[in-house]
């Protein structure tokens, strides 16, 4: 039996410290989604993928079986700039918040887990000083080569003190789609608190766990995500370190995300109480809703398995588009039937020439679609399906295009 490194996520809530964690969805043992195979028959280490929910603050969470250093520090395969959707999302965010917060040439923006610099470069173009903190060596190097100053470090109190000493208090701290990746949420927030003065605004963007449950987006559950955020849990952790949850914006990204605004001094907006009420209303704290979510997830897995077997029986040539982490969760839950995929294409050169973790499906460049002409293409990162569908139609116009989440459908 594989034992967790700490009790967080298995015996105690990493947000509020409660020991009332309830097992909701067990997806078996799965490999780390960022550890791609080098050969078709390579056997990768697997770890329990069992999501629990805290009765106290509603935080969804996984146990810790590997440290972030293993996942992120060496060579992380995900590049945000590979998606035009995310680049445009970053541009719109930078433009809007510059005006709202009043950023100028004297206002430092610090992004935590800044990836390849795709978001900070948008601020840079607006004439705003920037600094990235990114633990993955390979993507931090890409950012620096693009002219985005980046520290290759895991953020927490220690690094916050160094940044503060060197640069002073930032006007804006951005943590987009990273808070779920942090095993020690309190050290991360405490680091933000070190950097934040009365004028600092913090925005944390992450998929809504309440919507994940409601829409059965179970494939967003994988080992890199230690936590699944709720407004209740963010409020608890922020208050423990002298910060207040002052606003919540609803966003369409990842099937439905929240942007949480933290501040020492801002007045609390009504969106906070509205979001807290909405989370309760949709069943965030209801065991019956948790059971219904698990049943729907199991049905989706059975459905995709049946779809693969039917395609194989019909002699169709099926490929995937997007070597996404969420796709790895789904394919590994489906099991051997996922090997119906002849290959998966992806624009990230960090992934090409490797094999998907667990299913061992080869990853190729997108232009392979033009020469192979498959009968069916399954989009794995359903959150950017419209963008990818356009690319697929330009490369292989006769192929049927499918998405399996939230339900199997042809585009």
N, C-alpha and C positions, 0 to 999 in steps of 0.2 A: 504493500500500500504506500502511495506517494504521500508524504507528509508536507503540509504547508510550512513556509519559512517563518511566518508569524501567525498570530491568532486573528489578525484583521481580515475580515471578509468571510471567515468561517465560524468564529466563536464570538467576535465582538464587532460592532459597527465602526468603520473607520471614520465616520463623521461624528456621531453623537456618543459613541462608546457603549451603547446599549448591547446587552448580550441576548436580546430577543431577535435573532435572525431566523428567518423561515426559508427552507429550501423550496424553490419554486420551479426551476427548470434545470434538469440534468442532461447535458448534451454529450455525456460520456467523456472519454479522454481524447484530447485533440492536440496537435502540434502547435507551436507558436506560429502565428500567421506571417511573421517576418522572416522565418527561417526556411528559405526555399531550398529544395533539393538540388544537388549538383548533377545527379544521375537519375535515371528513371526508376531504379530499384533501391535508391537510398532509403534507409529506415530512420525516420526522425523521432526524437524523444517526444513523448506525449504527456500531457498533464490534465487533471480533472477540470472540466469546464462546467461548473455547477453554480448557477446563479442563485443567490439568496437575497431576501429583502428584509430591511430593518422595520420592525413594527413601530419604532419610535419616530424616525424621520423619513421613512420611505426610500432611503438610499438603496439602489440595487448594487450588488457587489460580488466579486469573485475572490476566492482565496488567493494568497500569494504563494506561488510555486517557483517563480524565478524572479530575480531582481531586475530593475529597469536597465542596469548596466548590460545585461545579456541581450535585452531586446533592442536597445537603442544605440548603445555606445559605439559599436564597431561599424557596421554598415547597414543602415536602415534603407529599405527599398522604396519607400513611398516618397514621391516628389509632388508637392502640391501644385507646382506650376505646370504639370502635365495636363491639368484639366482647365480648359478655357472657362468653364463655369465657376471654378474657384478663384481664378484670377480676376474675373469680373466682379465676383462677390467681394473680394478684397478691395478692389478699386472703389466700389460704391461705399463700402464701410469707411475707408480712409477719407473719402471726399466729404461724406456726411458728418462724421465725428469731428473732422477738422473745423467745420463751421460751427457745430453745436458746442464744442468745448472751447473753441477759440485758440486752436493751435497755431503757432507761428515759428519763426526761425530760432526762437529762444526756448521752445517747448520740446523737451525730450520725450520720445515714444520708445518704450521698452516692450519688446514682444518676447514672451516666454514660449519655448519650443517653436522657434521661428522658421523651422524647416529650411527650404532653399531660398528664403528671403522674399518670397512672392508678395507677401502683404507689406512688409517694411519698405519694399521698393516703391510701392504706391505712395506711401508717406514721403519718401525721399523725393519723388517727382513733384510733390506739393511744397517742397522747400522746408520740410520739418526734420529736425535731427532725429536719428534713429539708433537703436542698439538691439541686436538679437542675442538671445541665449538659447543655444541649441546643442543638445548632448551628442547627437550622431555625427561622427567625424566626417562622413562622406557628404552629407547634405550641408553641414556647416561650411565645408570647403567650397561647395558650389555657390553658396550665398556670398562668401567673401570674394570669390572670383568675379561675381556680378557687382561688386562694389558695396555690399551690405555688411557693415561691421558686425561681427558675430563672435561671441564667446562660446567655446565648446565646453559646456558645463551642464550638470544637472542643477536646476534651480532649487534653492531652499534658503534658509536663513544665512548660511555661510556665504553663499554667492551674493545674496542681497546686500550684505554688509560691504562686500568688495565693490559692488556696482555703486552703492551710495557714496562710498568714500571717493570713488573716481569720477563720478558724474553728477552727484547730487540727486535730489528728488525728481523723478520723472513727472510730467504732467499727465501722461496716460500710460497705463500698463495693460497690455493685451494678452489674453490667454485663450486662444481659439482652439478648440478641439484638443486640449491637452490635459485638462483637469481630471479627466477619466483615466489618464495614464499614470497617475501619481499614487503610489501605495500609501505614502504618508501625507495625507491631505493637510494635516495641521502644520507640518514643516513648510509646505508650499505656501499656504495662506499666511503663515507667520513671516515668511520672506517678503511677501507682498506688503504686509503691514510695516516691515522695516523700511521699505522703499517709499511708502505712501505718507505724504504730509496732508494738511487740511485741503489742499487744492488738487490732489491727485485723484483721477478717476480710474477705476479698474473695470474692465469688461471681460467677462468669462463666457465664452460661447461653447455650448455643447448640446447634443441631441437631448430632447426632453424624454426622461424615463417614463413619465406618465403616458406620453404619446406612443412610446415604444411598446408599452403593454397594451394600450388600446388598439394599436394598428398591427400588433403581432410582428414587430420588426426584430425578431429574435436573432437574425443573422448579424446584428450589430454587436452581439455578445461574443467576445473573443479575448484571449489572454492579455492582450495589450491594454484592454479596458478593465482596470481594477474596479472602477466605480461607474454608476449610471445615475446621473445627477437629477435632483429634484430641487425645487425652490425651498422646500422645507430643510433639506440637508445643507444647501449652500448658506442659508440664513444662519443655521446653527454653527457651522464652522467659521463663518465670517465674524460673528459676534464673539466667538471665543478669542479673537485676536484684535478686538477693537475696531472692527469694520462693520458697516451696516449694509444690508441688501436694500438698495434704494429704488431699484427699477428693474423690470423684467420685460424684454421685448420678445415677441414671437416671430420666428423666422421660418422660411420654408425649407431650409437646408436639411439634409439627412432625414427627410420625411417629416420634419418638424423639430426645430431646435429652439432653445431659449438663449437669449443674451442677458446675463445677469450683470447688473451694474453695482459696484461696491464703492463706498465712499466713507470718509470719516465725518463729513460735515453736511452733505446734501440732504435735503428734505425727502422723506420716503414718499414715493409716488404711489398712487392707488393701484398701479399694475401689480404691485407686490401682493397686496391682500387678495386681489382678483385671481392671481396665479395660484396662491395657496388654497383658495376656495375651489378653484377648478381642479387641482390635483386630487382633492378629496372627493369631488363630485364624480370624477371619472373612475374612481375605485382604486386609487393608489394604495389605500390602507385596507382594502377589502380582500380577505383570503379567497372569497368566491371568485373575484375577478382575476386573482393570480392563477387559480386553477383553470379558469376558462382560457386565459392566455396560454398556459402550458398545453392545453388540449388543442388549441388552434395551431400552435407551433408544430406539434407532432403531426397534425393533419397536413400541414404544408410540406413537411419533410417526406411523408408518405406520397404526397402528390407529385413532388419533383422526381422521386425515385420511379414512380409509375410512368411519368412522362419520358424519362431517359430510356426505360426499358421498351416503351412503345416505339420511340424513335429508332432504337436498335433493331427491333423486330421488323420495322418497315424498311430498314436498310438506308436510312437517312445519314448524311454526313453532318454531324453537329459539332459546332465549335463555340467557344465562349469569348466574350469581349470584356476585358477588364479583369486583371489579376488582383481583385480587391480582397481585402481582409474579410469583409462580410461574405464574399463569395466562398472563401475557404471554410468558414463556419458551416455554411449551408452544404457544401460538397462533402465535407467530412461527416456531417450528420447523416447525409444520404447514404454514404458508404460506397461499396464497390460499383454501384450503378453509375456513379459520377464519372467513371472512366469511359463512359460512352462519348464524352468530349474528346475529339481528336486532338485538340490543342486549345489554348487560350491566347488571344493576342492582347498586347498592352503597350502603350506608348512609352512607358518608363524603361529606359535602357538598363536600369538597375535590376530589372526583373527578367529581361529577355535572355534566352539561352539557359534558363533555369527551369525548375519543375515546382508546381504548386505544392505547398506543404500538405502531406497526407495523401491526397489523391494522386500526386505525382504526374499531373497533366502538364505537358510541356508548354512553356510560355514563349511566344514568338512575336515578331514585330507586326503591327497592323497591316502593312502592305501585303502580308501573306494571304489575306482574304481575297485580294484581287486575282491572285494566281490560282488559288485552290477552289474558289467558287462553291462554298458549302451550301447545303440545302437549308440549314437552320443555324441561327446565331442567337445564343442566350446571353443577354446582358447581365453580368453579375453585380456591378455597382449600380443598382436600380436608382439611386439618388441622382445620378446624372444621365439617366436613360435618354432623354430627348437629345442631348448633345451627342451621345454615342450613336444613337440611331441614325443621325444625319451622316456620320462618318461611315457607318456600315453600308448605307444605301449608296454612297458614292463609290465604295470599293467593291461591293457585291450586290448589285441592285435586285437580283432575283431571289435572294435568300429571304426566308421568313425570319422575322425578328421577334424575340420573346423576352419577357421579364417574369421572374418567378415570385417577386415580392411587390406588394403585400399579397397578391394572388397571381397565379399563373395566367398570363394573357399575351396575346399577340399584338404587337404595335403596328 
